[in-house]
Amino acid sequence: MSTNKQNKERLYDILKRPIITEKSMTATTLSQYTFEVAKDATKIEIAQAIELAFPGRKVKKVRTVYMPSHAKRVGYSVGRTQSSKKAIVTIEGDPIEELAGV
């Protein structure tokens, strides 16, 4: 029983935030939604997290992209951005209104 609870808590921690850009909003017409996810998350875990966060939707396909860090400069100070991972998720069923900008 405790492993199921730990697994559910892990699924809640996988999705960090939706990525809202012009390109990702255009993809919502094809039922594709983009999320920033944990770097160690697998495609299966991402699909389970989406189905848990948005009940009534079935995940059809998950594509992941690793986003490496890159150099950034502000004035004289030079640093690096954080590396991250994003997932493009194709769903079946009703669209997600919270992300579609409706």
TILUMLUM-634720 format. One record per residue (C-alpha): residue number from 0; residue in one letter; chain; x, y, z. Coordinates in steps of 0.001 Angstrom, whole numbers, plus 500000, padded with zeros to 6 digits. Example, Ala and Ser with C-alpha at 12.3 -4.5 7.8 and 13.67 -1.06 7.14 Angstrom:
TILUMLUM-634720
> nr/rest/kette/x/y/z
> 0/a/A/512300/495500/507800 $
> 1/s/A/513670/498940/507140 $
END
This chain:
TILUMLUM-634720
> nr/rest/kette/x/y/z
> 0/m/A/500000/500000/500000 $
> 1/s/A/502786/502452/500839 $
> 2/t/A/504537/501882/497507 $
> 3/n/A/501360/502902/495673 $
> 4/k/A/501204/506089/497757 $
> 5/q/A/504887/506835/497110 $
> 6/n/A/504386/506187/493393 $
> 7/k/A/501433/508611/493327 $
> 8/e/A/503481/511292/495111 $
> 9/r/A/506286/510756/492578 $
> 10/l/A/503811/511235/489714 $
> 11/y/A/502686/514568/491188 $
> 12/d/A/506322/515731/491282 $
> 13/i/A/507050/514819/487652 $
> 14/l/A/505070/517638/486001 $
> 15/k/A/506697/520973/486814 $
> 16/r/A/504823/523475/484630 $
> 17/p/A/503213/523844/481220 $
> 18/i/A/505318/525562/478568 $
> 19/i/A/503258/528362/477036 $
> 20/t/A/504747/529616/473768 $
> 21/e/A/503286/530507/470407 $
> 22/k/A/504450/527208/468947 $
> 23/s/A/503063/525115/471812 $
> 24/m/A/499712/526924/471672 $
> 25/t/A/499460/526182/467940 $
> 26/a/A/500073/522500/468705 $
> 27/t/A/497070/522422/471056 $
> 28/t/A/494819/522304/467984 $
> 29/l/A/496358/518856/467345 $
> 30/s/A/495804/517851/471022 $
> 31/q/A/499529/518195/471767 $
> 32/y/A/500524/519840/475042 $
> 33/t/A/504038/520749/476201 $
> 34/f/A/505200/520433/479817 $
> 35/e/A/508472/520885/481651 $
> 36/v/A/509102/517612/483487 $
> 37/a/A/511626/516146/485908 $
> 38/k/A/514922/515250/484225 $
> 39/d/A/514829/511639/485432 $
> 40/a/A/511197/511002/484389 $
> 41/t/A/510480/508252/481869 $
> 42/k/A/507841/508415/479132 $
> 43/i/A/505639/505924/480981 $
> 44/e/A/505798/507984/484187 $
> 45/i/A/505000/511163/482257 $
> 46/a/A/501940/509511/480679 $
> 47/q/A/500733/508304/484096 $
> 48/a/A/501255/511776/485594 $
> 49/i/A/499231/513443/482821 $
> 50/e/A/496374/510955/483238 $
> 51/l/A/496453/511539/487008 $
> 52/a/A/496556/515343/486732 $
> 53/f/A/493857/515564/484038 $
> 54/p/A/491257/512822/484640 $
> 55/g/A/489212/511668/481668 $
> 56/r/A/492086/512048/479201 $
> 57/k/A/494065/509182/477682 $
> 58/v/A/497670/509755/476611 $
> 59/k/A/498273/508643/473047 $
> 60/k/A/501970/509514/472651 $
> 61/v/A/504806/511118/474640 $
> 62/r/A/507875/512693/473070 $
> 63/t/A/510684/514008/475261 $
> 64/v/A/513413/516560/474584 $
> 65/y/A/516454/517239/476773 $
> 66/m/A/517181/520969/476930 $
> 67/p/A/520890/521489/477768 $
> 68/s/A/522102/524551/479637 $
> 69/h/A/523669/527385/477694 $
> 70/a/A/525782/530419/478503 $
> 71/k/A/523978/533596/479458 $
> 72/r/A/525402/537003/480097 $
> 73/v/A/523926/539928/482024 $
> 74/g/A/526276/542907/482004 $
> 75/y/A/529705/541769/483116 $
> 76/s/A/528514/538635/484902 $
> 77/v/A/528532/535394/482917 $
> 78/g/A/526661/532258/483957 $
> 79/r/A/524710/529310/482682 $
> 80/t/A/521005/528562/482529 $
> 81/q/A/519567/525434/484108 $
> 82/s/A/519259/522328/481971 $
> 83/s/A/515787/520823/481799 $
> 84/k/A/513590/518278/480067 $
> 85/k/A/510322/518903/478270 $
> 86/a/A/507644/516513/477100 $
> 87/i/A/505253/516940/474194 $
> 88/v/A/502179/514892/475063 $
> 89/t/A/499457/513915/472576 $
> 90/i/A/496141/513135/474266 $
> 91/e/A/492864/511539/473251 $
> 92/g/A/489559/512821/474511 $
> 93/d/A/488495/516312/475549 $
> 94/p/A/491026/519143/475178 $
> 95/i/A/492619/520577/478306 $
> 96/e/A/490863/523954/478668 $
> 97/e/A/493225/525233/481363 $
> 98/l/A/496127/525194/478887 $
> 99/a/A/494281/526017/475675 $
> 100/g/A/493812/529649/476658 $
> 101/v/A/490007/529436/476533 $
END
